[in-house]
Amino acid sequence: MSINPEVPATFRPLIKQARDVAAQVLRPNSRKYDLAEHEYPVELDMLAAVVDGPNDGGTGGAGAAGVRREKGGSVKNRNGTNLSTVLSILEVAWGDVALVLSMPRQGLGNAAIASVATDEQLARFGRTWAAMAITEPGCGSDSAAIRTTAVRDGDDYVLNGEKIYVTAGQRADAVVVWATLDRAQGRAAIKSFVVEKGTPGMEVERVERKLGIRASDTASIRFTDCRVPAANLLGSAEIEAERGFAGAMQTFDNTRPLVAAMALGVSRAALDETRALLGRAGVEIDYDRPALSQPAAAATFLQLEADWESAYLTTLEAAWLADNGRPNSLQASMAKAKAGRSATAITLRCVQLAGATGYGERELLEKWARDAKILDIFEGTQQIQQLIVARRLLGKSSTELK
Ligand SMILES: Cc1cc2nc3c(=O)[nH]c(=O)nc-3n(C[C@H](O)[C@H](O)[C@H](O)COP(=O)(O)OP(=O)(O)OC[C@H]3O[C@@H](n4cnc5c(N)ncnc54)[C@H](O)[C@@H]3O)c2cc1C
């Protein structure tokens, strides 16, 4: 069984629909919400229904809620929801990645739910728009250092702690909160909890002003004696020392390819726009001739295209492995590292190739360069992805290589 890099025919209508949404709704509102930071993008409400349809049908969709891992390895090649979601997120992010991060019910918290929830929980929270809250003032890259606590009390857990930089934390209907059941038991005791908006003890303290993805709200949330039903602990409540962090970390195997897809979408947008601008300036790009026999701008552009292509193929592989029930932690980190780094490099290089036009606000190139940076930071920074890849390739544990 091997991967075929062609887009499967069954996904084409979905991908076309995602591109139409990107071109007709997201792109035309891109600058508006970049300038009006913190204003709610009302245009997105009607899109949720468009995205829900395919997700409900089990064929994946343009948002994060569709990712759920197939159990066990299959002998037959399967192109499933991870692949279709990656391909459609690429398209919508081509329209505007900040608006994609604000799309109702398609938050990274939804991917977290889809990844680790039991079937009963998936039925209960499947239509909830969920943000994901891991980061704290004293813990970012080292997510095992989480201090937010969850203490069992009767039929509830009581949460106490502070979460920062929660994407969609103000707008979403719920937040998936990572908290520890027992700090003394280390990583294995970290579990995720669905906390619904309006739960007493959960308070949004502020929203950040940012370099990029300004259409997306980024919130700080405090939890003070916040009671959530015990049934809102996602997956198993057992502290399984031998599994370590595996339960909660499983989320990343599904979400990192999605962030890589966002990076591919933003950089594809920059490449498409730059090719058009170069064409108007009389620079011909010939894909059939060696780059070095072409004008410098065309040669540079072809290198960027090659960089994009390798990030694209790596991302498809990570999603395809998940669809086929195979381990993909290594490939998910490779895809995130490659696509995140390529997106920042490509978008900035496109600004450079377009000169003053690239830097000005009349075009979106400068915005895409700002938006791309976060894709190399959240869901694990570039350096952390490289660390994970190195550990996996060298067979080292997190204590041996840090
Ligand atoms: C706009 C935005 C949205 C976000 N959305 C979310 C969200 O929805 N949910 C959420 O939980 N978090 C979110 N985050 C937080 C994000 O995931 C963290 O910022 C990220 O994980 C890095 O953590 P940190 O900022 O604490 O940096 P640190 O961990 O302090 O790292 C600082 C620098 O040191 C490097 N570094 C750290 N450790 C190592 C190491 N061992 N080896 C080499 N280099 C290392 C890092 O790569 C980084 O460059 C968001 C952040 C931003 C800016």
The ligand as an SDF file (V2000), in Angstrom:
LIG
                    3D

 53 58  0  0  0  0  0  0  0  0999 V2000
   -1.5560   34.1020   18.1640 C   0  0  0  0  0  0  0  0  0  0  0  0
   -1.3220   32.9150   19.0300 C   0  0  0  0  0  0  0  0  0  0  0  0
   -2.3090   31.9630   19.1510 C   0  0  0  0  0  0  0  0  0  0  0  0
   -2.1230   30.8670   20.0010 C   0  0  0  0  0  0  0  0  0  0  0  0
   -3.1330   29.9500   20.1410 N   0  0  0  0  0  0  0  0  0  0  0  0
   -3.0190   28.9850   21.0920 C   0  0  0  0  0  0  0  0  0  0  0  0
   -4.1280   28.1400   21.3950 C   0  0  0  0  0  0  0  0  0  0  0  0
   -5.1900   28.1860   20.7720 O   0  0  0  0  0  0  0  0  0  0  0  0
   -3.9900   27.2610   22.4140 N   0  0  0  0  0  0  0  0  0  0  0  0
   -2.8390   27.1540   23.1410 C   0  0  0  0  0  0  0  0  0  0  0  0
   -2.7870   26.3430   24.0600 O   0  0  0  0  0  0  0  0  0  0  0  0
   -1.7600   27.9130   22.8420 N   0  0  0  0  0  0  0  0  0  0  0  0
   -1.8300   28.8330   21.8510 C   0  0  0  0  0  0  0  0  0  0  0  0
   -0.7620   29.6540   21.5830 N   0  0  0  0  0  0  0  0  0  0  0  0
    0.4640   29.4900   22.3420 C   0  0  0  0  0  0  0  0  0  0  0  0
    1.5660   28.7880   21.5480 C   0  0  0  0  0  0  0  0  0  0  0  0
    1.2450   27.4410   21.3610 O   0  0  0  0  0  0  0  0  0  0  0  0
    2.8790   28.9940   22.3330 C   0  0  0  0  0  0  0  0  0  0  0  0
    3.2220   30.3650   22.1940 O   0  0  0  0  0  0  0  0  0  0  0  0
    3.9850   28.1180   21.8080 C   0  0  0  0  0  0  0  0  0  0  0  0
    3.7310   26.7790   22.1250 O   0  0  0  0  0  0  0  0  0  0  0  0
    5.3480   28.5220   22.4070 C   0  0  0  0  0  0  0  0  0  0  0  0
    5.2770   28.6350   23.7940 O   0  0  0  0  0  0  0  0  0  0  0  0
    5.8300   29.9520   24.5070 P   0  0  0  0  0  0  0  0  0  0  0  0
    5.2350   31.1380   23.8400 O   0  0  0  0  0  0  0  0  0  0  0  0
    5.6380   29.7940   25.9600 O   0  0  0  0  0  0  0  0  0  0  0  0
    7.3700   30.0030   24.1900 O   0  0  0  0  0  0  0  0  0  0  0  0
    8.5420   29.1970   24.9060 P   0  0  0  0  0  0  0  0  0  0  0  0
    8.1660   27.7750   25.0980 O   0  0  0  0  0  0  0  0  0  0  0  0
    8.9890   29.9560   26.1020 O   0  0  0  0  0  0  0  0  0  0  0  0
    9.6700   29.2640   23.7890 O   0  0  0  0  0  0  0  0  0  0  0  0
   10.3630   30.4640   23.4620 C   0  0  0  0  0  0  0  0  0  0  0  0
   11.3590   30.1280   22.3470 C   0  0  0  0  0  0  0  0  0  0  0  0
   12.2920   29.1090   22.7950 O   0  0  0  0  0  0  0  0  0  0  0  0
   12.2480   27.9920   21.9100 C   0  0  0  0  0  0  0  0  0  0  0  0
   12.4140   26.7670   22.6890 N   0  0  0  0  0  0  0  0  0  0  0  0
   11.6710   26.3720   23.7600 C   0  0  0  0  0  0  0  0  0  0  0  0
   12.1040   25.1680   24.2090 N   0  0  0  0  0  0  0  0  0  0  0  0
   13.1250   24.8020   23.3890 C   0  0  0  0  0  0  0  0  0  0  0  0
   13.9890   23.6570   23.3150 C   0  0  0  0  0  0  0  0  0  0  0  0
   13.8740   22.6400   24.1830 N   0  0  0  0  0  0  0  0  0  0  0  0
   14.9400   23.6280   22.3490 N   0  0  0  0  0  0  0  0  0  0  0  0
   15.0710   24.6470   21.4640 C   0  0  0  0  0  0  0  0  0  0  0  0
   14.2830   25.7660   21.4790 N   0  0  0  0  0  0  0  0  0  0  0  0
   13.3300   25.8230   22.4190 C   0  0  0  0  0  0  0  0  0  0  0  0
   10.8920   28.0560   21.2320 C   0  0  0  0  0  0  0  0  0  0  0  0
   10.8970   27.3980   19.9850 O   0  0  0  0  0  0  0  0  0  0  0  0
   10.6770   29.5560   21.0900 C   0  0  0  0  0  0  0  0  0  0  0  0
   11.3350   30.0200   19.9560 O   0  0  0  0  0  0  0  0  0  0  0  0
   -0.8990   30.7170   20.7020 C   0  0  0  0  0  0  0  0  0  0  0  0
    0.1110   31.6690   20.5570 C   0  0  0  0  0  0  0  0  0  0  0  0
   -0.0870   32.7630   19.7450 C   0  0  0  0  0  0  0  0  0  0  0  0
    1.0150   33.7680   19.6220 C   0  0  0  0  0  0  0  0  0  0  0  0
  1  2  1  0
  2  3  1  0
  2 52  2  0
  3  4  2  0
  4  5  1  0
  4 50  1  0
  5  6  2  0
  6  7  1  0
  6 13  1  0
  7  8  2  0
  7  9  1  0
  9 10  1  0
 10 11  2  0
 10 12  1  0
 12 13  2  0
 13 14  1  0
 14 15  1  0
 14 50  1  0
 15 16  1  0
 16 17  1  0
 16 18  1  0
 18 19  1  0
 18 20  1  0
 20 21  1  0
 20 22  1  0
 22 23  1  0
 23 24  1  0
 24 25  2  0
 24 26  1  0
 24 27  1  0
 27 28  1  0
 28 29  2  0
 28 30  1  0
 28 31  1  0
 31 32  1  0
 32 33  1  0
 33 34  1  0
 33 48  1  0
 34 35  1  0
 35 36  1  0
 35 46  1  0
 36 37  1  0
 36 45  1  0
 37 38  2  0
 38 39  1  0
 39 40  1  0
 39 45  2  0
 40 41  1  0
 40 42  2  0
 42 43  1  0
 43 44  2  0
 44 45  1  0
 46 47  1  0
 46 48  1  0
 48 49  1  0
 50 51  2  0
 51 52  1  0
 52 53  1  0
M  END
$$$$
